[in-house]
Amino acid sequence: MILRQSSGFLLLIISLLVSPGQSSLLGAQQPTDTRPKLYDTAADGKKQIADAIKIAKTEGKRIILKFGANW
């Protein structure tokens, strides 16, 4: 009975010592972002807003400003 308990305890200790090393064996993988980029990163927001204001004034309309980012 004592042998069975000590072997179980020994197995637990060995598994705890070995398990942290397994993650390093897999290598550090960079997460891949497969989501589409919704917003243009090269767009000039200030120019787009200025153009929208100019057009809205000439047409007598309001502006809906929608902004966001590729997170």
PQR file with spaces between the fields and no chain letter, atoms N, CA, C, O and H, PARSE charges and radii, in Angstrom:
ATOM       1  N    MET     1       0.821   -1.186    0.000 -0.4000 1.5000
ATOM       2  CA   MET     1       0.000    0.000    0.000 -0.0000 2.0000
ATOM       3  C    MET     1       0.867    1.252    0.000  0.5500 1.7000
ATOM       4  O    MET     1       0.593    2.210   -0.723 -0.5500 1.4000
ATOM       5  N    ILE     2       1.926    1.234    0.827 -0.4000 1.5000
ATOM       6  CA   ILE     2       2.827    2.385    0.896 -0.0000 2.0000
ATOM       7  C    ILE     2       3.556    2.559   -0.433  0.5500 1.7000
ATOM       8  O    ILE     2       3.777    3.682   -0.884 -0.5500 1.4000
ATOM       9  H    ILE     2       2.149    0.456    1.414  0.4000 1.0000
ATOM      10  N    LEU     3       3.925    1.449   -1.051 -0.4000 1.5000
ATOM      11  CA   LEU     3       4.611    1.506   -2.335 -0.0000 2.0000
ATOM      12  C    LEU     3       3.707    2.129   -3.397  0.5500 1.7000
ATOM      13  O    LEU     3       4.168    2.911   -4.229 -0.5500 1.4000
ATOM      14  H    LEU     3       3.746    0.536   -0.684  0.4000 1.0000
ATOM      15  N    ARG     4       2.424    1.783   -3.367 -0.4000 1.5000
ATOM      16  CA   ARG     4       1.474    2.317   -4.340 -0.0000 2.0000
ATOM      17  C    ARG     4       1.306    3.829   -4.147  0.5500 1.7000
ATOM      18  O    ARG     4       1.265    4.568   -5.131 -0.5500 1.4000
ATOM      19  H    ARG     4       2.049    1.148   -2.691  0.4000 1.0000
ATOM      20  N    GLN     5       1.209    4.294   -2.912 -0.4000 1.5000
ATOM      21  CA   GLN     5       1.062    5.723   -2.637 -0.0000 2.0000
ATOM      22  C    GLN     5       2.320    6.487   -3.025  0.5500 1.7000
ATOM      23  O    GLN     5       2.237    7.570   -3.604 -0.5500 1.4000
ATOM      24  H    GLN     5       1.243    3.693   -2.113  0.4000 1.0000
ATOM      25  N    SER     6       3.474    5.933   -2.711 -0.4000 1.5000
ATOM      26  CA   SER     6       4.721    6.633   -3.021 -0.0000 2.0000
ATOM      27  C    SER     6       4.969    6.666   -4.524  0.5500 1.7000
ATOM      28  O    SER     6       5.516    7.641   -5.038 -0.5500 1.4000
ATOM      29  H    SER     6       3.542    5.053   -2.240  0.4000 1.0000
ATOM      30  N    SER     7       4.572    5.606   -5.236 -0.4000 1.5000
ATOM      31  CA   SER     7       4.756    5.622   -6.690 -0.0000 2.0000
ATOM      32  C    SER     7       3.800    6.625   -7.337  0.5500 1.7000
ATOM      33  O    SER     7       4.158    7.262   -8.329 -0.5500 1.4000
ATOM      34  H    SER     7       4.128    4.814   -4.819  0.4000 1.0000
ATOM      35  N    GLY     8       2.599    6.773   -6.794 -0.4000 1.5000
ATOM      36  CA   GLY     8       1.670    7.785   -7.306 -0.0000 2.0000
ATOM      37  C    GLY     8       2.176    9.192   -7.057  0.5500 1.7000
ATOM      38  O    GLY     8       2.054   10.069   -7.913 -0.5500 1.4000
ATOM      39  H    GLY     8       2.309    6.256   -5.989  0.4000 1.0000
ATOM      40  N    PHE     9       2.743    9.402   -5.883 -0.4000 1.5000
ATOM      41  CA   PHE     9       3.314   10.706   -5.547 -0.0000 2.0000
ATOM      42  C    PHE     9       4.519   11.008   -6.436  0.5500 1.7000
ATOM      43  O    PHE     9       4.689   12.136   -6.899 -0.5500 1.4000
ATOM      44  H    PHE     9       2.842    8.690   -5.187  0.4000 1.0000
ATOM      45  N    LEU    10       5.351   10.000   -6.669 -0.4000 1.5000
ATOM      46  CA   LEU    10       6.519   10.160   -7.527 -0.0000 2.0000
ATOM      47  C    LEU    10       6.099   10.477   -8.961  0.5500 1.7000
ATOM      48  O    LEU    10       6.718   11.312   -9.621 -0.5500 1.4000
ATOM      49  H    LEU    10       5.214    9.084   -6.293  0.4000 1.0000
ATOM      50  N    LEU    11       5.065    9.821   -9.433 -0.4000 1.5000
ATOM      51  CA   LEU    11       4.544   10.086  -10.774 -0.0000 2.0000
ATOM      52  C    LEU    11       4.019   11.515  -10.881  0.5500 1.7000
ATOM      53  O    LEU    11       4.217   12.169  -11.905 -0.5500 1.4000
ATOM      54  H    LEU    11       4.562    9.143   -8.896  0.4000 1.0000
ATOM      55  N    LEU    12       3.362   11.998   -9.854 -0.4000 1.5000
ATOM      56  CA   LEU    12       2.871   13.370   -9.829 -0.0000 2.0000
ATOM      57  C    LEU    12       4.023   14.364   -9.886  0.5500 1.7000
ATOM      58  O    LEU    12       3.966   15.332  -10.645 -0.5500 1.4000
ATOM      59  H    LEU    12       3.201   11.466   -9.022  0.4000 1.0000
ATOM      60  N    ILE    13       5.053   14.141   -9.106 -0.4000 1.5000
ATOM      61  CA   ILE    13       6.216   15.036   -9.082 -0.0000 2.0000
ATOM      62  C    ILE    13       6.914   15.055  -10.442  0.5500 1.7000
ATOM      63  O    ILE    13       7.278   16.121  -10.938 -0.5500 1.4000
ATOM      64  H    ILE    13       5.099   13.355   -8.490  0.4000 1.0000
ATOM      65  N    ILE    14       7.096   13.903  -11.034 -0.4000 1.5000
ATOM      66  CA   ILE    14       7.761   13.825  -12.343 -0.0000 2.0000
ATOM      67  C    ILE    14       6.940   14.541  -13.406  0.5500 1.7000
ATOM      68  O    ILE    14       7.494   15.265  -14.233 -0.5500 1.4000
ATOM      69  H    ILE    14       6.800   13.037  -10.632  0.4000 1.0000
ATOM      70  N    SER    15       5.622   14.345  -13.394 -0.4000 1.5000
ATOM      71  CA   SER    15       4.782   15.003  -14.400 -0.0000 2.0000
ATOM      72  C    SER    15       4.790   16.517  -14.232  0.5500 1.7000
ATOM      73  O    SER    15       4.729   17.246  -15.222 -0.5500 1.4000
ATOM      74  H    SER    15       5.172   13.757  -12.722  0.4000 1.0000
ATOM      75  N    LEU    16       4.864   17.000  -13.000 -0.4000 1.5000
ATOM      76  CA   LEU    16       4.938   18.445  -12.774 -0.0000 2.0000
ATOM      77  C    LEU    16       6.275   19.017  -13.229  0.5500 1.7000
ATOM      78  O    LEU    16       6.333   20.149  -13.709 -0.5500 1.4000
ATOM      79  H    LEU    16       4.914   16.408  -12.196  0.4000 1.0000
ATOM      80  N    LEU    17       7.331   18.257  -13.084 -0.4000 1.5000
ATOM      81  CA   LEU    17       8.647   18.727  -13.510 -0.0000 2.0000
ATOM      82  C    LEU    17       8.802   18.716  -15.029  0.5500 1.7000
ATOM      83  O    LEU    17       9.506   19.558  -15.585 -0.5500 1.4000
ATOM      84  H    LEU    17       7.284   17.337  -12.695  0.4000 1.0000
ATOM      85  N    VAL    18       8.162   17.787  -15.689 -0.4000 1.5000
ATOM      86  CA   VAL    18       8.302   17.642  -17.137 -0.0000 2.0000
ATOM      87  C    VAL    18       7.353   18.564  -17.897  0.5500 1.7000
ATOM      88  O    VAL    18       7.705   19.024  -18.983 -0.5500 1.4000
ATOM      89  H    VAL    18       7.590   17.102  -15.237  0.4000 1.0000
ATOM      90  N    SER    19       6.185   18.845  -17.378 -0.4000 1.5000
ATOM      91  CA   SER    19       5.168   19.592  -18.125 -0.0000 2.0000
ATOM      92  C    SER    19       5.579   21.009  -18.522  0.5500 1.7000
ATOM      93  O    SER    19       5.213   21.413  -19.625 -0.5500 1.4000
ATOM      94  H    SER    19       5.899   18.472  -16.496  0.4000 1.0000
ATOM      95  N    PRO    20       6.306   21.805  -17.728 -0.5600 1.5000
ATOM      96  CA   PRO    20       6.705   23.130  -18.206  0.2800 2.0000
ATOM      97  C    PRO    20       7.649   23.063  -19.401  0.5500 1.7000
ATOM      98  O    PRO    20       7.654   23.976  -20.227 -0.5500 1.4000
ATOM      99  N    GLY    21       8.432   22.025  -19.509 -0.4000 1.5000
ATOM     100  CA   GLY    21       9.354   21.888  -20.630 -0.0000 2.0000
ATOM     101  C    GLY    21       8.662   21.568  -21.935  0.5500 1.7000
ATOM     102  O    GLY    21       9.217   21.831  -23.001 -0.5500 1.4000
ATOM     103  H    GLY    21       8.428   21.284  -18.838  0.4000 1.0000
ATOM     104  N    GLN    22       7.486   21.018  -21.884 -0.4000 1.5000
ATOM     105  CA   GLN    22       6.781   20.659  -23.106 -0.0000 2.0000
ATOM     106  C    GLN    22       6.356   21.882  -23.895  0.5500 1.7000
ATOM     107  O    GLN    22       6.355   21.841  -25.125 -0.5500 1.4000
ATOM     108  H    GLN    22       7.035   20.805  -21.017  0.4000 1.0000
ATOM     109  N    SER    23       5.998   22.958  -23.236 -0.4000 1.5000
ATOM     110  CA   SER    23       5.578   24.149  -23.964 -0.0000 2.0000
ATOM     111  C    SER    23       6.745   24.765  -24.714  0.5500 1.7000
ATOM     112  O    SER    23       6.547   25.341  -25.784 -0.5500 1.4000
ATOM     113  H    SER    23       5.999   22.991  -22.236  0.4000 1.0000
ATOM     114  N    SER    24       7.963   24.658  -24.182 -0.4000 1.5000
ATOM     115  CA   SER    24       9.118   25.203  -24.882 -0.0000 2.0000
ATOM     116  C    SER    24       9.513   24.323  -26.063  0.5500 1.7000
ATOM     117  O    SER    24      10.147   24.803  -27.003 -0.5500 1.4000
ATOM     118  H    SER    24       8.124   24.190  -23.313  0.4000 1.0000
ATOM     119  N    LEU    25       9.150   23.053  -26.030 -0.4000 1.5000
ATOM     120  CA   LEU    25       9.446   22.177  -27.152 -0.0000 2.0000
ATOM     121  C    LEU    25       8.609   22.533  -28.371  0.5500 1.7000
ATOM     122  O    LEU    25       9.053   22.359  -29.506 -0.5500 1.4000
ATOM     123  H    LEU    25       8.635   22.663  -25.267  0.4000 1.0000
ATOM     124  N    LEU    26       7.412   23.024  -28.142 -0.4000 1.5000
ATOM     125  CA   LEU    26       6.541   23.394  -29.248 -0.0000 2.0000
ATOM     126  C    LEU    26       7.004   24.664  -29.935  0.5500 1.7000
ATOM     127  O    LEU    26       6.684   24.884  -31.103 -0.5500 1.4000
ATOM     128  H    LEU    26       7.052   23.165  -27.220  0.4000 1.0000
ATOM     129  N    GLY    27       7.737   25.489  -29.248 -0.4000 1.5000
ATOM     130  CA   GLY    27       8.207   26.744  -29.825 -0.0000 2.0000
ATOM     131  C    GLY    27       7.177   27.831  -29.619  0.5500 1.7000
ATOM     132  O    GLY    27       5.981   27.566  -29.500 -0.5500 1.4000
ATOM     133  H    GLY    27       7.997   25.311  -28.299  0.4000 1.0000
ATOM     134  N    ALA    28       7.657   29.042  -29.580 -0.4000 1.5000
ATOM     135  CA   ALA    28       6.762   30.185  -29.396 -0.0000 2.0000
ATOM     136  C    ALA    28       6.160   30.548  -30.745  0.5500 1.7000
ATOM     137  O    ALA    28       6.835   31.115  -31.604 -0.5500 1.4000
ATOM     138  H    ALA    28       8.629   29.257  -29.677  0.4000 1.0000
ATOM     139  N    GLN    29       4.913   30.224  -30.921 -0.4000 1.5000
ATOM     140  CA   GLN    29       4.237   30.508  -32.180 -0.0000 2.0000
ATOM     141  C    GLN    29       3.540   31.852  -32.084  0.5500 1.7000
ATOM     142  O    GLN    29       2.840   32.132  -31.111 -0.5500 1.4000
ATOM     143  H    GLN    29       4.364   29.763  -30.223  0.4000 1.0000
ATOM     144  N    GLN    30       3.735   32.679  -33.096 -0.4000 1.5000
ATOM     145  CA   GLN    30       3.067   33.965  -33.152 -0.0000 2.0000
ATOM     146  C    GLN    30       1.621   33.744  -33.594  0.5500 1.7000
ATOM     147  O    GLN    30       1.365   32.972  -34.518 -0.5500 1.4000
ATOM     148  H    GLN    30       4.303   32.451  -33.887  0.4000 1.0000
ATOM     149  N    PRO    31       0.682   34.415  -32.942 -0.5600 1.5000
ATOM     150  CA   PRO    31      -0.710   34.270  -33.374  0.2800 2.0000
ATOM     151  C    PRO    31      -0.899   34.887  -34.757  0.5500 1.7000
ATOM     152  O    PRO    31      -0.389   35.970  -35.044 -0.5500 1.4000
ATOM     153  N    THR    32      -1.626   34.192  -35.589 -0.4000 1.5000
ATOM     154  CA   THR    32      -1.881   34.708  -36.930 -0.0000 2.0000
ATOM     155  C    THR    32      -3.234   35.396  -36.938  0.5500 1.7000
ATOM     156  O    THR    32      -4.231   34.850  -36.465 -0.5500 1.4000
ATOM     157  H    THR    32      -2.040   33.312  -35.356  0.4000 1.0000
ATOM     158  N    ASP    33      -3.251   36.589  -37.479 -0.4000 1.5000
ATOM     159  CA   ASP    33      -4.484   37.366  -37.549 -0.0000 2.0000
ATOM     160  C    ASP    33      -5.107   37.149  -38.919  0.5500 1.7000
ATOM     161  O    ASP    33      -4.611   37.666  -39.920 -0.5500 1.4000
ATOM     162  H    ASP    33      -2.441   37.032  -37.864  0.4000 1.0000
ATOM     163  N    THR    34      -6.183   36.392  -38.964 -0.4000 1.5000
ATOM     164  CA   THR    34      -6.820   36.075  -40.235 -0.0000 2.0000
ATOM     165  C    THR    34      -8.023   36.962  -40.516  0.5500 1.7000
ATOM     166  O    THR    34      -8.700   36.804  -41.532 -0.5500 1.4000
ATOM     167  H    THR    34      -6.586   35.972  -38.150  0.4000 1.0000
ATOM     168  N    ARG    35      -8.284   37.900  -39.603 -0.4000 1.5000
ATOM     169  CA   ARG    35      -9.422   38.785  -39.821 -0.0000 2.0000
ATOM     170  C    ARG    35      -9.102   39.792  -40.918  0.5500 1.7000
ATOM     171  O    ARG    35      -7.963   40.247  -41.017 -0.5500 1.4000
ATOM     172  H    ARG    35      -7.734   38.028  -38.778  0.4000 1.0000
ATOM     173  N    PRO    36     -10.089   40.150  -41.749 -0.5600 1.5000
ATOM     174  CA   PRO    36      -9.832   41.137  -42.800  0.2800 2.0000
ATOM     175  C    PRO    36      -9.644   42.528  -42.205  0.5500 1.7000
ATOM     176  O    PRO    36     -10.236   42.862  -41.179 -0.5500 1.4000
ATOM     177  N    LYS    37      -8.819   43.330  -42.858 -0.4000 1.5000
ATOM     178  CA   LYS    37      -8.598   44.712  -42.440 -0.0000 2.0000
ATOM     179  C    LYS    37      -9.756   45.555  -42.980  0.5500 1.7000
ATOM     180  O    LYS    37      -9.884   45.736  -44.191 -0.5500 1.4000
ATOM     181  H    LYS    37      -8.338   43.059  -43.692  0.4000 1.0000
ATOM     182  N    LEU    38     -10.591   46.064  -42.088 -0.4000 1.5000
ATOM     183  CA   LEU    38     -11.773   46.809  -42.496 -0.0000 2.0000
ATOM     184  C    LEU    38     -11.467   48.253  -42.863  0.5500 1.7000
ATOM     185  O    LEU    38     -12.157   48.845  -43.694 -0.5500 1.4000
ATOM     186  H    LEU    38     -10.487   45.917  -41.105  0.4000 1.0000
ATOM     187  N    TYR    39     -10.442   48.817  -42.251 -0.4000 1.5000
ATOM     188  CA   TYR    39     -10.153   50.233  -42.441 -0.0000 2.0000
ATOM     189  C    TYR    39      -8.834   50.406  -43.181  0.5500 1.7000
ATOM     190  O    TYR    39      -7.871   49.674  -42.952 -0.5500 1.4000
ATOM     191  H    TYR    39      -9.882   48.336  -41.577  0.4000 1.0000
ATOM     192  N    ASP    40      -8.813   51.396  -44.078 -0.4000 1.5000
ATOM     193  CA   ASP    40      -7.631   51.700  -44.866 -0.0000 2.0000
ATOM     194  C    ASP    40      -6.593   52.376  -43.978  0.5500 1.7000
ATOM     195  O    ASP    40      -6.854   53.444  -43.425 -0.5500 1.4000
ATOM     196  H    ASP    40      -9.595   51.990  -44.264  0.4000 1.0000
ATOM     197  N    THR    41      -5.425   51.768  -43.838 -0.4000 1.5000
ATOM     198  CA   THR    41      -4.392   52.330  -42.966 -0.0000 2.0000
ATOM     199  C    THR    41      -3.673   53.509  -43.608  0.5500 1.7000
ATOM     200  O    THR    41      -3.031   54.291  -42.906 -0.5500 1.4000
ATOM     201  H    THR    41      -5.213   50.901  -44.287  0.4000 1.0000
ATOM     202  N    ALA    42      -3.765   53.653  -44.923 -0.4000 1.5000
ATOM     203  CA   ALA    42      -3.093   54.752  -45.615 -0.0000 2.0000
ATOM     204  C    ALA    42      -4.015   55.957  -45.804  0.5500 1.7000
ATOM     205  O    ALA    42      -3.592   56.970  -46.362 -0.5500 1.4000
ATOM     206  H    ALA    42      -4.287   53.018  -45.493  0.4000 1.0000
ATOM     207  N    ALA    43      -5.248   55.866  -45.355 -0.4000 1.5000
ATOM     208  CA   ALA    43      -6.211   56.959  -45.563 -0.0000 2.0000
ATOM     209  C    ALA    43      -5.853   58.167  -44.699  0.5500 1.7000
ATOM     210  O    ALA    43      -5.380   58.027  -43.571 -0.5500 1.4000
ATOM     211  H    ALA    43      -5.591   55.044  -44.901  0.4000 1.0000
ATOM     212  N    ASP    44      -6.091   59.359  -45.257 -0.4000 1.5000
ATOM     213  CA   ASP    44      -5.873   60.613  -44.525 -0.0000 2.0000
ATOM     214  C    ASP    44      -7.224   61.059  -43.975  0.5500 1.7000
ATOM     215  O    ASP    44      -8.038   61.638  -44.695 -0.5500 1.4000
ATOM     216  H    ASP    44      -6.475   59.472  -46.173  0.4000 1.0000
ATOM     217  N    GLY    45      -7.448   60.788  -42.707 -0.4000 1.5000
ATOM     218  CA   GLY    45      -8.742   61.072  -42.085 -0.0000 2.0000
ATOM     219  C    GLY    45      -9.088   62.546  -42.062  0.5500 1.7000
ATOM     220  O    GLY    45     -10.242   62.913  -42.286 -0.5500 1.4000
ATOM     221  H    GLY    45      -6.787   60.318  -42.122  0.4000 1.0000
ATOM     222  N    LYS    46      -8.108   63.399  -41.796 -0.4000 1.5000
ATOM     223  CA   LYS    46      -8.369   64.845  -41.748 -0.0000 2.0000
ATOM     224  C    LYS    46      -8.823   65.363  -43.104  0.5500 1.7000
ATOM     225  O    LYS    46      -9.725   66.197  -43.182 -0.5500 1.4000
ATOM     226  H    LYS    46      -7.171   63.101  -41.614  0.4000 1.0000
ATOM     227  N    LYS    47      -8.204   64.875  -44.170 -0.4000 1.5000
ATOM     228  CA   LYS    47      -8.594   65.301  -45.517 -0.0000 2.0000
ATOM     229  C    LYS    47      -9.990   64.785  -45.857  0.5500 1.7000
ATOM     230  O    LYS    47     -10.791   65.508  -46.450 -0.5500 1.4000
ATOM     231  H    LYS    47      -7.471   64.197  -44.106  0.4000 1.0000
ATOM     232  N    GLN    48     -10.280   63.555  -45.490 -0.4000 1.5000
ATOM     233  CA   GLN    48     -11.601   62.995  -45.775 -0.0000 2.0000
ATOM     234  C    GLN    48     -12.697   63.775  -45.057  0.5500 1.7000
ATOM     235  O    GLN    48     -13.760   64.020  -45.628 -0.5500 1.4000
ATOM     236  H    GLN    48      -9.629   62.968  -45.009  0.4000 1.0000
ATOM     237  N    ILE    49     -12.444   64.168  -43.807 -0.4000 1.5000
ATOM     238  CA   ILE    49     -13.437   64.941  -43.056 -0.0000 2.0000
ATOM     239  C    ILE    49     -13.607   66.322  -43.669  0.5500 1.7000
ATOM     240  O    ILE    49     -14.731   66.805  -43.807 -0.5500 1.4000
ATOM     241  H    ILE    49     -11.580   63.970  -43.344  0.4000 1.0000
ATOM     242  N    ALA    50     -12.497   66.965  -44.042 -0.4000 1.5000
ATOM     243  CA   ALA    50     -12.568   68.296  -44.664 -0.0000 2.0000
ATOM     244  C    ALA    50     -13.334   68.236  -45.978  0.5500 1.7000
ATOM     245  O    ALA    50     -14.144   69.119  -46.261 -0.5500 1.4000
ATOM     246  H    ALA    50     -11.584   66.573  -43.930  0.4000 1.0000
ATOM     247  N    ASP    51     -13.091   67.209  -46.782 -0.4000 1.5000
ATOM     248  CA   ASP    51     -13.819   67.050  -48.046 -0.0000 2.0000
ATOM     249  C    ASP    51     -15.306   66.811  -47.794  0.5500 1.7000
ATOM     250  O    ASP    51     -16.151   67.349  -48.510 -0.5500 1.4000
ATOM     251  H    ASP    51     -12.433   66.492  -46.552  0.4000 1.0000
ATOM     252  N    ALA    52     -15.627   66.014  -46.787 -0.4000 1.5000
ATOM     253  CA   ALA    52     -17.030   65.737  -46.470 -0.0000 2.0000
ATOM     254  C    ALA    52     -17.742   67.002  -46.007  0.5500 1.7000
ATOM     255  O    ALA    52     -18.897   67.228  -46.369 -0.5500 1.4000
ATOM     256  H    ALA    52     -14.940   65.577  -46.205  0.4000 1.0000
ATOM     257  N    ILE    53     -17.069   67.829  -45.211 -0.4000 1.5000
ATOM     258  CA   ILE    53     -17.669   69.092  -44.751 -0.0000 2.0000
ATOM     259  C    ILE    53     -17.918   70.014  -45.936  0.5500 1.7000
ATOM     260  O    ILE    53     -18.971   70.646  -46.027 -0.5500 1.4000
ATOM     261  H    ILE    53     -16.131   67.645  -44.917  0.4000 1.0000
ATOM     262  N    LYS    54     -16.961   70.088  -46.830 -0.4000 1.5000
ATOM     263  CA   LYS    54     -17.097   70.949  -48.016 -0.0000 2.0000
ATOM     264  C    LYS    54     -18.292   70.517  -48.870  0.5500 1.7000
ATOM     265  O    LYS    54     -19.097   71.350  -49.289 -0.5500 1.4000
ATOM     266  H    LYS    54     -16.107   69.574  -46.756  0.4000 1.0000
ATOM     267  N    ILE    55     -18.400   69.223  -49.121 -0.4000 1.5000
ATOM     268  CA   ILE    55     -19.509   68.702  -49.932 -0.0000 2.0000
ATOM     269  C    ILE    55     -20.839   68.909  -49.217  0.5500 1.7000
ATOM     270  O    ILE    55     -21.828   69.284  -49.847 -0.5500 1.4000
ATOM     271  H    ILE    55     -17.746   68.547  -48.781  0.4000 1.0000
ATOM     272  N    ALA    56     -20.872   68.669  -47.908 -0.4000 1.5000
ATOM     273  CA   ALA    56     -22.112   68.817  -47.143 -0.0000 2.0000
ATOM     274  C    ALA    56     -22.589   70.267  -47.137  0.5500 1.7000
ATOM     275  O    ALA    56     -23.792   70.519  -47.210 -0.5500 1.4000
ATOM     276  H    ALA    56     -20.069   68.364  -47.397  0.4000 1.0000
ATOM     277  N    LYS    57     -21.671   71.216  -47.053 -0.4000 1.5000
ATOM     278  CA   LYS    57     -22.061   72.634  -47.079 -0.0000 2.0000
ATOM     279  C    LYS    57     -22.644   73.023  -48.423  0.5500 1.7000
ATOM     280  O    LYS    57     -23.638   73.747  -48.479 -0.5500 1.4000
ATOM     281  H    LYS    57     -20.694   71.012  -46.994  0.4000 1.0000
ATOM     282  N    THR    58     -22.043   72.555  -49.505 -0.4000 1.5000
ATOM     283  CA   THR    58     -22.551   72.925  -50.830 -0.0000 2.0000
ATOM     284  C    THR    58     -23.898   72.265  -51.121  0.5500 1.7000
ATOM     285  O    THR    58     -24.724   72.837  -51.832 -0.5500 1.4000
ATOM     286  H    THR    58     -21.235   71.967  -49.459  0.4000 1.0000
ATOM     287  N    GLU    59     -24.124   71.077  -50.582 -0.4000 1.5000
ATOM     288  CA   GLU    59     -25.375   70.364  -50.843 -0.0000 2.0000
ATOM     289  C    GLU    59     -26.412   70.588  -49.748  0.5500 1.7000
ATOM     290  O    GLU    59     -27.550   70.137  -49.875 -0.5500 1.4000
ATOM     291  H    GLU    59     -23.452   70.612  -50.005  0.4000 1.0000
ATOM     292  N    GLY    60     -26.033   71.277  -48.677 -0.4000 1.5000
ATOM     293  CA   GLY    60     -26.971   71.533  -47.589 -0.0000 2.0000
ATOM     294  C    GLY    60     -27.341   70.269  -46.819  0.5500 1.7000
ATOM     295  O    GLY    60     -28.482   70.109  -46.385 -0.5500 1.4000
ATOM     296  H    GLY    60     -25.108   71.644  -48.574  0.4000 1.0000
ATOM     297  N    LYS    61     -26.391   69.392  -46.656 -0.4000 1.5000
ATOM     298  CA   LYS    61     -26.647   68.117  -45.974 -0.0000 2.0000
ATOM     299  C    LYS    61     -25.824   68.010  -44.699  0.5500 1.7000
ATOM     300  O    LYS    61     -24.942   68.827  -44.435 -0.5500 1.4000
ATOM     301  H    LYS    61     -25.464   69.522  -47.008  0.4000 1.0000
ATOM     302  N    ARG    62     -26.126   67.002  -43.929 -0.4000 1.5000
ATOM     303  CA   ARG    62     -25.381   66.721  -42.704 -0.0000 2.0000
ATOM     304  C    ARG    62     -24.341   65.641  -42.969  0.5500 1.7000
ATOM     305  O    ARG    62     -24.349   64.972  -44.002 -0.5500 1.4000
ATOM     306  H    ARG    62     -26.842   66.337  -44.143  0.4000 1.0000
ATOM     307  N    ILE    63     -23.444   65.496  -41.994 -0.4000 1.5000
ATOM     308  CA   ILE    63     -22.364   64.513  -42.122 -0.0000 2.0000
ATOM     309  C    ILE    63     -22.539   63.444  -41.048  0.5500 1.7000
ATOM     310  O    ILE    63     -22.816   63.743  -39.887 -0.5500 1.4000
ATOM     311  H    ILE    63     -23.437   66.039  -41.155  0.4000 1.0000
ATOM     312  N    ILE    64     -22.372   62.209  -41.458 -0.4000 1.5000
ATOM     313  CA   ILE    64     -22.294   61.107  -40.498 -0.0000 2.0000
ATOM     314  C    ILE    64     -20.831   60.690  -40.449  0.5500 1.7000
ATOM     315  O    ILE    64     -20.261   60.256  -41.450 -0.5500 1.4000
ATOM     316  H    ILE    64     -22.147   61.965  -42.402  0.4000 1.0000
ATOM     317  N    LEU    65     -20.238   60.829  -39.281 -0.4000 1.5000
ATOM     318  CA   LEU    65     -18.828   60.493  -39.109 -0.0000 2.0000
ATOM     319  C    LEU    65     -18.720   59.119  -38.461  0.5500 1.7000
ATOM     320  O    LEU    65     -19.175   58.907  -37.337 -0.5500 1.4000
ATOM     321  H    LEU    65     -20.701   61.182  -38.468  0.4000 1.0000
ATOM     322  N    LYS    66     -18.114   58.203  -39.185 -0.4000 1.5000
ATOM     323  CA   LYS    66     -17.898   56.844  -38.681 -0.0000 2.0000
ATOM     324  C    LYS    66     -16.393   56.617  -38.628  0.5500 1.7000
ATOM     325  O    LYS    66     -15.696   56.804  -39.625 -0.5500 1.4000
ATOM     326  H    LYS    66     -17.744   58.376  -40.097  0.4000 1.0000
ATOM     327  N    PHE    67     -15.895   56.214  -37.466 -0.4000 1.5000
ATOM     328  CA   PHE    67     -14.462   55.963  -37.359 -0.0000 2.0000
ATOM     329  C    PHE    67     -14.213   54.675  -36.600  0.5500 1.7000
ATOM     330  O    PHE    67     -15.052   54.212  -35.827 -0.5500 1.4000
ATOM     331  H    PHE    67     -16.461   56.062  -36.656  0.4000 1.0000
ATOM     332  N    GLY    68     -13.062   54.121  -36.834 -0.4000 1.5000
ATOM     333  CA   GLY    68     -12.700   52.871  -36.179 -0.0000 2.0000
ATOM     334  C    GLY    68     -11.244   52.559  -36.439  0.5500 1.7000
ATOM     335  O    GLY    68     -10.500   53.395  -36.952 -0.5500 1.4000
ATOM     336  H    GLY    68     -12.381   54.497  -37.462  0.4000 1.0000
ATOM     337  N    ALA    69     -10.845   51.369  -36.088 -0.4000 1.5000
ATOM     338  CA   ALA    69      -9.456   50.953  -36.270 -0.0000 2.0000
ATOM     339  C    ALA    69      -9.396   49.444  -36.459  0.5500 1.7000
ATOM     340  O    ALA    69     -10.307   48.717  -36.060 -0.5500 1.4000
ATOM     341  H    ALA    69     -11.449   50.690  -35.671  0.4000 1.0000
ATOM     342  N    ASN    70      -8.334   48.994  -37.061 -0.4000 1.5000
ATOM     343  CA   ASN    70      -8.079   47.557  -37.218 -0.0000 2.0000
ATOM     344  C    ASN    70      -7.387   47.052  -35.964  0.5500 1.7000
ATOM     345  O    ASN    70      -6.167   47.163  -35.850 -0.5500 1.4000
ATOM     346  H    ASN    70      -7.594   49.583  -37.385  0.4000 1.0000
ATOM     347  N    TRP    71      -8.136   46.504  -35.027 -0.4000 1.5000
ATOM     348  CA   TRP    71      -7.579   46.054  -33.752 -0.0000 2.0000
ATOM     349  C    TRP    71      -7.161   44.643  -33.866  0.5500 1.7000
ATOM     350  O    TRP    71      -6.663   44.066  -32.898 -0.5500 1.4000
ATOM     351  H    TRP    71      -9.127   46.414  -35.120  0.4000 1.0000
